[in-house]
Amino acid sequence: MLVLPHHILEGEEFSSSSSTTAVGTVTSRVTSNGNAVTEKDLLNHDDVAVQRGMMDDIFDGTYKQKEGPRPPLRYVWRNIILMSLLHLGALFALTLIPSAKIETLAWTVLCFMVSALGITAGAHRLWSHRTYKATLPLRVFLTIANSMAFQNDIYEWARDHRVHHKFSETDADPHNAMRGFFFSHIGWLLVRKHPDVIEKGQKLDLSDLKADKVVMFQRRYYKPSVVLLCFTMPAVVPWYFWDESIIISFFIPVILRYATGLNTTWLVNSAAHMFGNRPYDQNINPRENPLVSLGAMGEGFHNYHHTFPYDYSTSEFGWRFNPTTAFIDLMCFLGLASDRKKVSKEVILARKMRTGDGSHKSG
């Protein structure tokens, strides 16, 4: 049995010897209820950028939206038709669940979790934000998982996500939540991108992604990898190994699992930008939404994440509702990951006192 060290099990803050870097600098003093507290904050983003080698995911408050009406929507009818068929297929798959073998249902859950890690631990926390480092075997695994998820290749996903952070809730944000729940959830994929999204995306420094041979290999062979890993392999395994019907093998581990994975990711863009509290920064739109975290492997602590995008855990609460953090910690324990960036508790407390809505205490 694998026994993890006590400090990992308890989710405590790690020292540099545990391959975790705490970031924060003393900037001023604040007073709460008459008590003087030393405020540590990450206002000097240049220091963080030096550690990660990037700062294109830091909000740019200088961006000004163009005056006048937005360009007319240009519908992408291929996406509209395919997404409609996918969700109709997922509804049909629900009716097949009572007839499915228990092995097939377990396999579906496993495929969902693996593909989700390709987004959360891979495209998001590793490649978009560079919050930790991964060895070649781990990067290969996360790339395979990412192709199974089929949510655009790593390069494109990370580029669009950095634009989302840098220009959040503006016309340069690919899934601008100010345009409504439907747009931020799925609508942004059914229309052409706003010109500002394209313009700002072209100006980002993506040299780190271009230098990663695993990322560029996936980008080159993305379509065949998706056919194999998202659609073929998940269906063949239950059909071949435990004689599941081909209909159930296709509609539950493939269609239902894929549609569920998409919607859990999309809820981070929609629900987690609209519903929940804002304990870290009440001046931004993203919220803390535990229900989204449950479905999205820990990605629903969104007010924290947009306040501290360089934290590998995307939360101050360790493994709570956050299996992705547990996975990254396990990879570090096995020597497959290192250099996790973690915001110190002092920094978090000071930021909550300064800009939070006072809704809950630190973990």
C-alpha positions, 0 to 999 in steps of 0.5 A: 500500500502506498503511504503518503507523507503526513504533510501531503495527507494533511494538505499543509503548505510545502517547503522548497524541499518538498518541491513547492515554492511559496510566493509572496512579498511584504508590501504594507501593513493593514488593520483589521478590527484594530489589530495590525497585520503584516500584509503580504501580497503578490502585487509585484507580478514581475517577481512571479513572472521570473519564477514561471517565465511568463505573465500573460495570464495576469489581468491587463487593466489597460485594455479598453473595449472599442466603442459602438456595437459589437460586430454581428454574430457569425454562426458556425453552423457545423458546430451548432449541428455537431453540438446539437447531435452530441447532446441528443446522443447524450440524452439517448445514452442516459436511457441505456444506463440501466442496460449497461454492465457495471464494468462499462459504467466503471470504465466510463467514470475512469475515462471521464477522470483521465480525460478531465485530468488532461484539461485540469492538470494538463492544459490548464494548470501545467501549460496555461499557467505553468504552476508546476513542472512535469517530467516527460512521462507525465507530459506524455500522459497528460497529452494523451488524456487531453486528446481523449478530452477533445477540447482543442489541442493544448496549444490552442487551449492554453492560448485562449485561456491566457487571453481569457485571464489577461482580458477577462470579461471584455470583448477580448475574452473568448467566453466573456461572461458579461455576454450572458450564461449561454454565451459563456457556457457554449455559445462562444463555440457556436459563433466566430470569435470576436476580432479582439480575441484573435488580435490579442491572442496573436500578441501573446508570447507562446514561445514556451508552448512552441518549445515543448515538443510534446505540445507541438507533436500533439498539435500536428497529429491532433485529429487522428489522436482524437479519433483514436483516444476520444472515440475509438478506444473508449468504445472498443475496450468494453465491447472487446473485453467484456462483451458489452453491446456496441451501441452501449459501448459507443453511447455511454463511454464515448458520447455521454462521457464526452458531453459530460466532460465538455459541460463540466469544463464549460460550467467553469466559464459560465456558472463559476463566473456568475454564482457564488461568493468572492472572498478574495477579490469582490471587484472581479466577476469570477466566484467560488462555486463548490458544485462546479468544483465537484464536477470539474475536478477542483476548478470551481474555486474561481475567485481564488484562481483569477486572483492567484492564477499562479497557484498550482492548486487553484484553491487555498483548501488543498485536496478539498473538492480538488482531486486535480491537486491530489493528483499533482501532489501524488505525481510530485511524490512519485518524482514525476512533477516538481516546483509547485507554485503555492501562495502563502497563507499570509498572502491569502489572508491579507488579500481577503482583508483588502479586497474580499467580500468577507464571506469565509475564513482561510483554510 
